[in-house]
């Protein structure tokens, strides 16, 4: 049985916004690399705008070996981001870079779910 990568990720629990830890692979220096695969679903018609924002912040990320943004051909509002870092520490450090903060700064209003008490006003 052949399973396409997309089907595997969906079966593994991909959702509207997903981050899946990729395999930690040993590099030539025996240091563990760190990888992420994420899916983001945008507001209708805003996918290209989000892609521009994400691609605008990829330069100058120390330790980033690969950062690929791809359109999901099956969903006009979805994109996939695949990242490979020289270490998990480099990835965590990138989250403090101004361009990265700007690209991923999204405010939400949690309304419930596992581990949260139900709110009175929704």
C-alpha positions as CSV (number, residue, x, y, z in Angstrom):
1,X,0.0,0.0,0.0
2,X,1.4,3.4,-1.0
3,X,0.5,6.4,1.1
4,X,1.3,9.9,-0.2
5,X,3.1,12.2,2.2
6,X,0.0,14.5,2.4
7,X,-2.2,11.6,3.3
8,X,0.3,10.4,5.9
9,X,0.4,13.8,7.6
10,X,-3.4,14.0,7.6
11,X,-3.7,10.6,9.1
12,X,-1.2,11.5,11.7
13,X,-3.4,14.3,12.9
14,X,-2.8,17.4,10.7
15,X,-5.3,20.2,11.5
16,X,-5.9,23.8,10.4
17,X,-2.6,24.8,12.1
18,X,-0.3,21.9,12.7
19,X,3.3,21.6,13.8
20,X,4.8,18.1,13.5
21,X,8.2,17.4,14.8
22,X,10.3,15.8,12.0
23,X,12.9,13.2,12.6
24,X,15.9,14.3,14.6
25,X,18.7,13.2,12.2
26,X,22.4,13.0,13.0
27,X,24.5,15.5,10.9
28,X,28.1,14.9,9.9
29,X,29.2,16.5,13.2
30,X,26.9,14.1,15.2
31,X,24.7,17.1,16.2
32,X,21.0,16.5,16.0
33,X,19.2,18.5,13.4
34,X,15.7,19.7,14.1
35,X,12.8,19.8,11.7
36,X,9.2,21.0,11.6
37,X,6.4,20.6,9.2
38,X,3.5,23.0,9.6
39,X,0.2,23.7,7.9
40,X,-1.5,27.0,8.0
41,X,-5.0,27.8,6.7
42,X,-5.6,31.4,5.8
43,X,-8.6,33.6,5.4
44,X,-10.1,33.2,1.9
45,X,-8.0,35.1,-0.7
46,X,-5.2,35.9,1.7
47,X,-2.9,32.9,1.0
48,X,-0.4,34.8,-1.2
49,X,-0.2,37.7,1.2
50,X,0.7,35.3,4.0
51,X,3.3,33.6,1.8
52,X,4.9,37.0,1.1
53,X,5.1,37.7,4.8
54,X,6.6,34.3,5.6
55,X,9.2,34.5,2.8
56,X,10.1,38.0,3.7
57,X,11.4,36.9,7.1
58,X,13.5,33.9,6.1
59,X,16.8,35.6,5.5
60,X,19.3,35.9,8.4
61,X,18.0,33.1,10.5
62,X,21.2,31.6,12.0
63,X,21.1,27.8,12.0
64,X,18.3,27.5,9.4
65,X,19.4,24.9,6.8
66,X,16.1,24.9,4.9
67,X,12.8,26.9,5.0
68,X,10.3,26.0,2.3
69,X,6.8,27.5,1.9
70,X,4.5,25.7,-0.4
71,X,0.9,26.1,-1.6
72,X,-1.4,23.2,-0.9
73,X,-2.9,22.3,-4.3
74,X,-5.9,20.7,-2.7
75,X,-6.8,23.7,-0.6
76,X,-6.7,27.3,-2.0
77,X,-6.4,28.7,1.5
78,X,-3.7,26.4,2.9
79,X,0.1,26.5,2.9
80,X,2.8,24.1,4.2
81,X,6.0,25.2,5.8
82,X,8.9,22.8,6.0
83,X,11.9,23.8,8.1
84,X,15.3,22.1,8.9
85,X,17.5,23.6,11.5
86,X,21.0,22.7,12.7
87,X,19.5,22.3,16.2
88,X,16.4,22.8,18.2
89,X,18.2,25.6,20.0
90,X,18.7,27.5,16.7
91,X,15.0,27.2,16.0
92,X,14.0,28.5,19.4
93,X,16.5,31.4,19.1
94,X,14.9,32.3,15.7
95,X,11.6,33.0,17.4
96,X,13.1,36.1,19.0
97,X,14.1,37.6,15.7
98,X,12.0,40.7,14.8
99,X,11.1,39.5,11.3
100,X,10.0,36.1,12.7
101,X,7.9,37.7,15.5
102,X,6.2,39.9,13.0
103,X,5.4,37.0,10.7
104,X,3.9,34.7,13.4
105,X,2.3,37.2,15.7
106,X,-1.3,36.2,15.9
107,X,-3.6,36.9,18.8
108,X,-6.3,34.4,19.5
109,X,-9.3,34.3,21.9
110,X,-9.5,30.8,23.3
111,X,-13.1,29.7,23.9
112,X,-12.7,26.2,25.2
113,X,-11.1,22.8,24.6
114,X,-9.1,20.1,26.4
115,X,-7.5,21.6,29.5
116,X,-9.6,24.8,29.5
117,X,-12.6,25.7,31.6
118,X,-15.6,26.7,29.5
119,X,-15.9,30.5,29.2
120,X,-19.2,32.2,30.2
121,X,-19.2,34.7,27.4
122,X,-18.6,33.5,23.8
